[in-house]
């Protein structure tokens, strides 16, 4: 299952699986958690409903 991580002050989001960065549809970062979620759903990849938000 993928986990969406919002990277605080950078304004970017990434997705992790078992602690490793995941590429979805050729991308490894998105502008928002909702963009990341839509990309994963389009590829029929399961995603956790909890977004991890960093503060740094």
C-alpha positions in Angstrom: 0.0 0.0 0.0 1.3 3.5 -0.9 1.6 6.3 1.6 1.4 9.9 0.6 3.9 12.2 2.3 3.5 16.0 2.1 7.0 17.5 2.4 6.3 20.6 4.5 7.8 23.8 3.3 8.7 22.4 -0.1 5.0 22.1 -1.1 5.7 18.8 -2.8 4.2 15.4 -2.1 5.8 12.0 -2.7 4.6 8.4 -2.3 6.3 5.7 -0.4 5.9 1.9 -0.3 7.7 0.1 2.5 9.8 3.2 3.1 11.0 3.5 -0.5 10.1 6.3 -3.0 7.6 5.1 -5.6 7.3 6.3 -9.2 3.7 6.4 -10.6 3.1 7.1 -14.2 6.7 8.3 -14.6 6.4 10.8 -11.8 8.0 10.8 -8.3 6.5 14.0 -6.9 3.2 15.9 -7.1 2.0 19.4 -6.1 -0.6 18.2 -3.6 -1.8 15.1 -1.8 -5.0 15.0 -4.0 -2.8 15.1 -7.2 -0.8 12.1 -5.9 -4.0 10.3 -4.9 -5.5 10.7 -8.3 -2.3 9.4 -10.0 -2.3 6.3 -7.9 -6.0 5.7 -8.4 -5.6 6.0 -12.1 -3.0 3.2 -12.0 -5.3 1.2 -9.6 -2.7 1.3 -6.8 -4.0 1.0 -3.3 -3.3 4.1 -1.2 -3.5 4.7 2.6 -6.2 7.2 3.5 -3.8 8.9 6.0 -1.4 11.6 4.6 1.9 12.0 6.5 2.8 15.7 6.8 6.4 16.8 7.6 7.1 20.1 9.2 10.6 20.6 7.8 
